Structures are given as structure tokens and as C-alpha cells.
Amino acid sequence: MTSPSHAAAPVLIEDVGQIFLRAKDLPRATAFYRDTLRLTLAIEAPNMAFFQVGGLMLMLGVPEQPEFDHPGSIVYFRTPDIGAAHRTLAERGVRLRDQPHVVHRAGGRELWMAFFDDSEGNTLVLMQWK
């Protein structure tokens, strides 16, 4: 239940607009996301590449400061066919951590996931509700 003070409060966060993933080798990372994952490269700038993924912008960048030089958050990509997507990534030489598997069951549906790595050591995930 929402308290009265929260009901009238203005919305502070309405959506995720961009996610940053660090790249040690930006040309290699750009090629991985563009050529292997086949994401749409929207913008290239010095030390940055931006990919449009639905309503989200995925930013690859060379860390400007040491505290940002580490693998990023896990990015979960929705897919309509996790088996086919997993096979395609394997054919493209992607380092797959596991096979698609059920991680959760609810309401007569199953959430399937398969973990893999990008070219920079960041963890990525395919996900599908079946």
C-alpha cells in the first residue's frame, strides 16, 4: 500500500535510458556487439560506442578513471527463442558459460536463462519466459 506522502510525490525515476559497460579494447568490443550480437550501432565517439537495444542505449567505453575499470553489471537480453539464440552465439565463437536452463517457475511459466561473456569479460545473459 502506498502511503499518502508517496502518492503525491513526483516520479523521480521513470525508465533506464543507458547502461555503461567498460571496454579494455573498444574496437574489439564494438565488433563483438555489432558483428557477433548484431546490435545496432547508433553512435561512435572517441573512446565510446553506443548501441540501441529497444528503448535502451548500451554504451561501451574506455574507463576514464581506475574506479570504473572493472567488469560491469550483468545485462539480460530478452530473446524469443533462447535455444536458437544460444546455438547462434556458439556458432559465432562466443564463450558460453552454460546451456539454457530454467531458473524460475511462476504462474504456469518458466524463466529460462543462459550466461555468456562478451569480448571484454563482462557477463551477459539470454533470457526467455516460456
LOKOLRO-774108 format. One record per residue: residue in three letters; x, y, z of N, C-alpha, C in turn. Coordinates in steps of 0.05 Angstrom, whole numbers, padded with zeros to 5 digits, always signed. Layout:
ALAXYZXYZXYZ
...
//
This chain:
MET+00017-00024+00000+00000+00000+00000+00018+00025+00000
THR+00011+00045-00015+00026+00069-00017+00017+00089+00005
SER+00037+00100+00019+00029+00120+00039+00021+00146+00026
PRO+00005+00162+00040-00004+00188+00028+00020+00205+00019
SER+00042+00205+00033+00064+00222+00025+00077+00213-00001
HIS+00075+00187-00007+00087+00177-00032+00068+00181-00056
ALA+00042+00181-00050+00022+00184-00072+00025+00210-00086
ALA+00032+00232-00072+00033+00258-00085+00062+00265-00094
ALA+00081+00248-00087+00109+00254-00094+00113+00252-00124
PRO+00129+00270-00136+00134+00268-00164+00152+00243-00171
VAL+00149+00233-00194+00164+00209-00203+00193+00219-00207
LEU+00211+00205-00193+00240+00212-00196+00253+00196-00217
ILE+00246+00170-00220+00258+00153-00240+00235+00140-00255
GLU+00236+00143-00282+00215+00132-00298+00224+00110-00316
ASP+00250+00107-00322+00259+00088-00341+00290+00086-00340
VAL+00301+00065-00350+00330+00063-00353+00336+00072-00382
GLY+00353+00092-00385+00359+00103-00411+00385+00093-00423
GLN+00404+00086-00405+00431+00078-00415+00445+00061-00394
ILE+00460+00042-00404+00477+00025-00387+00505+00027-00398
PHE+00525+00030-00380+00553+00031-00388+00566+00004-00382
LEU+00581-00005-00402+00598-00029-00399+00626-00020-00406
ARG+00646-00027-00390+00673-00019-00395+00685-00037-00417
ALA+00702-00025-00433+00716-00039-00454+00746-00033-00452
LYS+00761-00054-00450+00790-00050-00449+00800-00045-00478
ASP+00788-00058-00497+00795-00055-00525+00770-00047-00540
LEU+00765-00022-00544+00740-00012-00555+00734-00023-00583
PRO+00754-00023-00602+00748-00035-00628+00739-00064-00626
ARG+00752-00080-00610+00745-00108-00606+00717-00110-00594
ALA+00711-00094-00574+00685-00095-00561+00663-00086-00581
THR+00668-00065-00596+00649-00055-00616+00643-00077-00636
ALA+00663-00091-00645+00659-00112-00665+00643-00135-00652
PHE+00647-00141-00627+00632-00162-00614+00602-00155-00613
TYR+00596-00131-00604+00568-00123-00601+00554-00119-00628
ARG+00570-00108-00647+00558-00103-00674+00557-00128-00691
ASP+00579-00143-00692+00581-00166-00711+00572-00192-00699
THR+00577-00197-00673+00570-00223-00661+00542-00222-00650
LEU+00535-00201-00634+00508-00199-00623+00489-00186-00643
ARG+00500-00173-00663+00484-00160-00684+00466-00138-00673
LEU+00477-00123-00653+00462-00100-00643+00467-00076-00662
THR+00448-00057-00661+00450-00033-00678+00469-00013-00666
LEU+00491-00007-00681+00510+00013-00672+00497+00040-00679
ALA+00492+00056-00658+00478+00082-00662+00497+00105-00665
ILE+00518+00105-00648+00537+00128-00647+00564+00118-00640
GLU+00585+00128-00654+00612+00124-00646+00625+00151-00639
ALA+00639+00152-00618+00653+00176-00609+00680+00168-00598
PRO+00698+00187-00594+00724+00179-00582+00720+00164-00556
ASN+00731+00140-00554+00731+00123-00530+00703+00113-00523
MET+00683+00115-00541+00656+00106-00535+00642+00095-00560
ALA+00624+00076-00556+00607+00066-00577+00580+00061-00564
PHE+00558+00069-00577+00531+00067-00566+00515+00049-00584
PHE+00501+00030-00572+00484+00011-00586+00455+00015-00577
GLN+00437+00017-00596+00408+00019-00590+00397-00009-00586
VAL+00386-00014-00563+00374-00041-00557+00346-00035-00547
GLY+00327-00037-00565+00299-00029-00557+00299+00000-00549
GLY+00288+00006-00526+00287+00034-00516+00311+00041-00499
LEU+00332+00024-00498+00355+00028-00482+00380+00033-00499
MET+00397+00050-00489+00423+00055-00502+00444+00040-00485
LEU+00459+00023-00498+00481+00008-00486+00507+00022-00494
MET+00522+00032-00475+00546+00048-00480+00570+00031-00473
LEU+00588+00027-00493+00614+00015-00488+00634+00038-00486
GLY+00651+00037-00466+00670+00058-00463+00696+00050-00450
VAL+00717+00064-00456+00742+00060-00443+00741+00076-00417
PRO+00745+00063-00394+00743+00077-00368+00762+00101-00367
GLU+00752+00123-00357+00768+00147-00354+00783+00148-00328
GLN+00773+00133-00308+00785+00132-00282+00787+00104-00272
PRO+00807+00097-00255+00811+00070-00246+00787+00057-00232
GLU+00772+00073-00218+00749+00061-00203+00727+00050-00222
PHE+00728+00058-00247+00709+00048-00267+00720+00026-00284
ASP+00745+00018-00279+00758-00002-00295+00754-00030-00284
HIS+00730-00041-00287+00723-00068-00277+00699-00077-00294
PRO+00695-00104-00295+00672-00114-00309+00646-00101-00298
GLY+00627-00096-00316+00603-00082-00309+00581-00099-00297
SER+00558-00087-00295+00534-00102-00286+00527-00123-00307
ILE+00511-00142-00298+00502-00163-00316+00479-00151-00333
VAL+00481-00155-00359+00460-00146-00377+00444-00171-00387
TYR+00418-00169-00383+00400-00191-00391+00386-00184-00416
PHE+00390-00199-00438+00378-00195-00464+00354-00213-00467
ARG+00330-00202-00471+00307-00219-00477+00310-00230-00506
THR+00301-00255-00509+00302-00267-00536+00276-00283-00539
PRO+00266-00285-00564+00242-00300-00568+00247-00331-00570
ASP+00272-00339-00574+00279-00367-00576+00307-00371-00565
ILE+00308-00378-00539+00334-00380-00526+00352-00402-00537
GLY+00339-00424-00546+00355-00446-00557+00369-00437-00583
ALA+00353-00424-00601+00365-00415-00626+00386-00393-00622
ALA+00380-00375-00603+00400-00354-00598+00425-00365-00586
HIS+00423-00385-00569+00447-00398-00557+00463-00412-00578
ARG+00450-00427-00596+00464-00440-00618+00478-00421-00636
THR+00465-00398-00642+00477-00378-00660+00502-00366-00647
LEU+00500-00360-00621+00524-00349-00608+00547-00369-00607
ALA+00540-00394-00603+00561-00415-00603+00574-00416-00631
GLU+00558-00415-00652+00569-00415-00679+00587-00391-00685
ARG+00582-00369-00671+00598-00345-00674+00622-00344-00656
GLY+00627-00365-00641+00650-00367-00625+00649-00354-00598
VAL+00625-00348-00588+00621-00335-00562+00627-00355-00540
ARG+00640-00346-00519+00646-00362-00495+00620-00365-00479
LEU+00607-00388-00481+00582-00394-00468+00589-00407-00441
ARG+00576-00397-00420+00582-00408-00393+00565-00433-00387
ASP+00541-00435-00399+00523-00457-00393+00503-00460-00416
GLN+00487-00481-00413+00465-00486-00432+00440-00471-00422
PRO+00421-00465-00439+00396-00453-00429+00383-00471-00409
HIS+00374-00459-00387+00363-00475-00365+00342-00458-00350
VAL+00324-00472-00336+00303-00460-00321+00314-00449-00295
VAL+00309-00423-00290+00318-00411-00265+00295-00404-00246
HIS+00270-00404-00257+00247-00396-00241+00221-00406-00254
ARG+00202-00414-00237+00176-00422-00247+00155-00406-00232
ALA+00135-00395-00246+00114-00380-00234+00091-00378-00253
GLY+00067-00380-00242+00043-00376-00258+00041-00393-00283
GLY+00051-00418-00282+00050-00435-00305+00071-00429-00327
ARG+00089-00411-00320+00110-00404-00340+00137-00411-00327
GLU+00158-00413-00345+00185-00417-00336+00203-00395-00347
LEU+00221-00386-00330+00242-00367-00339+00267-00382-00345
TRP+00275-00381-00370+00300-00394-00379+00322-00374-00382
MET+00347-00382-00375+00370-00365-00379+00394-00381-00388
ALA+00412-00367-00401+00438-00378-00409+00459-00355-00407
PHE+00480-00360-00392+00501-00340-00387+00523-00342-00407
PHE+00535-00319-00415+00558-00318-00433+00574-00294-00428
ASP+00598-00292-00440+00616-00270-00436+00619-00254-00462
ASP+00622-00228-00459+00629-00212-00482+00660-00213-00486
SER+00669-00198-00505+00698-00198-00512+00715-00185-00490
GLU+00702-00170-00471+00717-00156-00450+00715-00168-00423
GLY+00702-00192-00421+00699-00205-00395+00674-00198-00380
ASN+00657-00182-00392+00631-00175-00379+00612-00199-00382
THR+00596-00203-00361+00576-00225-00362+00551-00214-00375
LEU+00540-00230-00394+00515-00224-00407+00497-00249-00405
VAL+00471-00245-00408+00452-00267-00405+00431-00265-00426
LEU+00424-00288-00438+00400-00291-00454+00378-00299-00435
MET+00354-00289-00439+00331-00296-00422+00306-00298-00439
GLN+00289-00318-00431+00263-00322-00445+00243-00334-00425
TRP+00219-00322-00424+00197-00334-00410+00183-00353-00429
LYS+00179-00377-00420+00164-00398-00436+00139-00406-00421
//
